[in-house]
C-alpha cells in the first residue's frame, strides 16, 4: 500500500500443500516473476516454504537454505533485463 501498488492475489505464489509439489509450484512462480519483471515495480508476498526455493531457482542455486527468510523479512531483487544481478536481504 505504501508503494502505491495495487494488491492482487496471485495463485502463482501460494505455498504447495505437499513437499513433492514444491518444484512445480516454484517453476510456475519463477515464470510469473519473469512476467512481472517486464512490467512496473512489483512486491511479491509468499510463505516460508515457497520463498527460499523460488529465490534459489532465480539465482541459479541448488541450495535454498541461504534464502531462508524470517517472518516479516524480505528481499530486494535487482535485475538487468532477464538477468538477476543481486538479491539483498531487507
Secondary structure by P-SEA (a helix, b strand, c coil): ccccbbbbbbccccccccccaaaaaaaaaaaaaaaaaaccbbbbbbccccaaaaaaaaacccccccccccccbbbbbbbccccccccccc
